[in-house]
Amino acid sequence: MHAIRSCDVFILGGGELFRDSTGLTATLGMFYRLLLARWYGKRVLALGVGCQPATTAWGRMILRRALRACDAIVFRYADSRRVAEQLSPDMTASE
């Protein structure tokens, strides 16, 4: 927590991060630091991430909140961006 409190920008790095197919605990584990950074008022950047369609209602809610918590997102693939835009049309995203 100290590192997040003292940083200027929180960067969420690469991989197929925006997904809920790993179960509730793993999904929450992927995003609790991101949401903590927002709570501390930090800017959040997601770089080189992928996004898969939500498989559950709770997953859709968590993914939508995580996507909206990012100030900017750079997706790995155009397909990931399209999936993310369907989950959260008002987010900020780049390819």
Buried (B, 14 or more C-beta within 10 A) or exposed (E): EEEBEEEEEBEBEEEBBBBBEEEEEEBBEBBEBBBBBBEEEBBBBBBEBBBBBBEBEEBBEBBBBBBEBBBBBBBBEEEBBEBBBEBBEEBEBEE
